[in-house]
Amino acid sequence: MKTITIKVSEKIHDLLIWFFKKFSKEELEILDHEKWQNITSELEEDLKQSLDGKDPHYSIEEIENSMEEILKKFGA
C-alpha cells in the first residue's frame, strides 16, 4: 500500500470522507493524524536504531542457515 497526505478544506472534507468510505479496508485505509504520527514515530525510531547498529542485521544466507538448523532440530 502507498500513503498520501492531503489537506482539504472544511467545505469538502465530509464529501471526501464519504467517498473514501466506499472502498474496502484492503483498498483504502483512512489514518487519522494521531495514528499517522504514531506510525511515523515508530518508523523513525526503528530507522535510528538500525543506523546506530543496535539492531542485528543478517544476510539471506545466515537466515537460510538458521532456518535449516531450526527445521532439523524439530524434524521437519
C-alpha positions as YAML, in Angstrom:
chain: A
units: angstrom
residues:
- id: 1
  name: MET
  ca: [0.00, 0.00, 0.00]
- id: 2
  name: LYS
  ca: [1.12, 3.57, -0.60]
- id: 3
  name: THR
  ca: [0.45, 6.50, 1.69]
- id: 4
  name: ILE
  ca: [-0.52, 10.00, 0.68]
- id: 5
  name: THR
  ca: [-1.14, 13.06, 2.82]
- id: 6
  name: ILE
  ca: [-3.63, 15.66, 1.68]
- id: 7
  name: LYS
  ca: [-5.02, 18.87, 3.07]
- id: 8
  name: VAL
  ca: [-8.66, 19.60, 2.34]
- id: 9
  name: SER
  ca: [-10.93, 22.47, 3.15]
- id: 10
  name: GLU
  ca: [-13.73, 22.06, 5.65]
- id: 11
  name: LYS
  ca: [-16.05, 22.61, 2.72]
- id: 12
  name: ILE
  ca: [-15.22, 19.29, 1.02]
- id: 13
  name: HIS
  ca: [-13.99, 17.22, 3.98]
- id: 14
  name: ASP
  ca: [-17.25, 15.37, 4.64]
- id: 15
  name: LEU
  ca: [-17.80, 14.67, 0.95]
- id: 16
  name: LEU
  ca: [-14.28, 13.33, 0.56]
- id: 17
  name: ILE
  ca: [-14.61, 11.08, 3.63]
- id: 18
  name: TRP
  ca: [-17.95, 9.80, 2.32]
- id: 19
  name: PHE
  ca: [-16.26, 8.93, -0.99]
- id: 20
  name: PHE
  ca: [-13.28, 7.23, 0.67]
- id: 21
  name: LYS
  ca: [-15.58, 5.08, 2.80]
- id: 22
  name: LYS
  ca: [-16.90, 3.48, -0.40]
- id: 23
  name: PHE
  ca: [-13.64, 1.50, -0.60]
- id: 24
  name: SER
  ca: [-12.79, -1.59, 1.45]
- id: 25
  name: LYS
  ca: [-10.07, -1.57, 4.13]
- id: 26
  name: GLU
  ca: [-7.89, -3.61, 1.77]
- id: 27
  name: GLU
  ca: [-8.19, -0.88, -0.87]
- id: 28
  name: LEU
  ca: [-8.02, 2.25, 1.27]
- id: 29
  name: GLU
  ca: [-7.46, 2.97, 4.94]
- id: 30
  name: ILE
  ca: [-8.09, 6.37, 6.45]
- id: 31
  name: LEU
  ca: [-5.47, 7.23, 9.07]
- id: 32
  name: ASP
  ca: [-6.25, 9.98, 11.50]
- id: 33
  name: HIS
  ca: [-3.45, 12.41, 12.28]
- id: 34
  name: GLU
  ca: [-2.63, 10.80, 15.64]
- id: 35
  name: LYS
  ca: [-2.33, 7.32, 14.13]
- id: 36
  name: TRP
  ca: [-0.18, 8.70, 11.31]
- id: 37
  name: GLN
  ca: [2.11, 10.43, 13.85]
- id: 38
  name: ASN
  ca: [2.44, 7.18, 15.85]
- id: 39
  name: ILE
  ca: [3.37, 5.17, 12.76]
- id: 40
  name: THR
  ca: [5.86, 7.81, 11.65]
- id: 41
  name: SER
  ca: [7.46, 7.97, 15.11]
- id: 42
  name: GLU
  ca: [7.82, 4.19, 15.27]
- id: 43
  name: LEU
  ca: [9.42, 4.07, 11.82]
- id: 44
  name: GLU
  ca: [11.81, 6.88, 12.68]
- id: 45
  name: GLU
  ca: [12.83, 5.10, 15.89]
- id: 46
  name: ASP
  ca: [13.34, 1.81, 14.03]
- id: 47
  name: LEU
  ca: [15.50, 3.56, 11.44]
- id: 48
  name: LYS
  ca: [17.54, 5.33, 14.13]
- id: 49
  name: GLN
  ca: [18.21, 2.06, 15.97]
- id: 50
  name: SER
  ca: [19.13, 0.35, 12.73]
- id: 51
  name: LEU
  ca: [21.57, 3.10, 11.74]
- id: 52
  name: ASP
  ca: [23.05, 3.17, 15.26]
- id: 53
  name: GLY
  ca: [23.86, -0.53, 14.93]
- id: 54
  name: LYS
  ca: [21.56, -1.52, 17.78]
- id: 55
  name: ASP
  ca: [19.52, -3.89, 15.64]
- id: 56
  name: PRO
  ca: [21.14, -7.07, 14.36]
- id: 57
  name: HIS
  ca: [21.46, -7.47, 10.61]
- id: 58
  name: TYR
  ca: [21.53, -10.84, 8.89]
- id: 59
  name: SER
  ca: [22.34, -11.86, 5.35]
- id: 60
  name: ILE
  ca: [19.95, -14.07, 3.38]
- id: 61
  name: GLU
  ca: [22.44, -16.92, 3.73]
- id: 62
  name: GLU
  ca: [22.55, -16.52, 7.52]
- id: 63
  name: ILE
  ca: [18.75, -16.62, 7.71]
- id: 64
  name: GLU
  ca: [18.56, -19.66, 5.44]
- id: 65
  name: ASN
  ca: [21.18, -21.50, 7.52]
- id: 66
  name: SER
  ca: [19.36, -20.63, 10.72]
- id: 67
  name: MET
  ca: [16.05, -21.85, 9.29]
- id: 68
  name: GLU
  ca: [17.66, -25.11, 8.16]
- id: 69
  name: GLU
  ca: [19.03, -25.68, 11.68]
- id: 70
  name: ILE
  ca: [15.61, -24.99, 13.22]
- id: 71
  name: LEU
  ca: [13.91, -27.37, 10.78]
- id: 72
  name: LYS
  ca: [16.49, -30.09, 11.50]
- id: 73
  name: LYS
  ca: [16.04, -29.58, 15.24]
- id: 74
  name: PHE
  ca: [12.29, -30.10, 15.03]
- id: 75
  name: GLY
  ca: [12.46, -32.88, 12.43]
- id: 76
  name: ALA
  ca: [10.77, -31.05, 9.60]
...
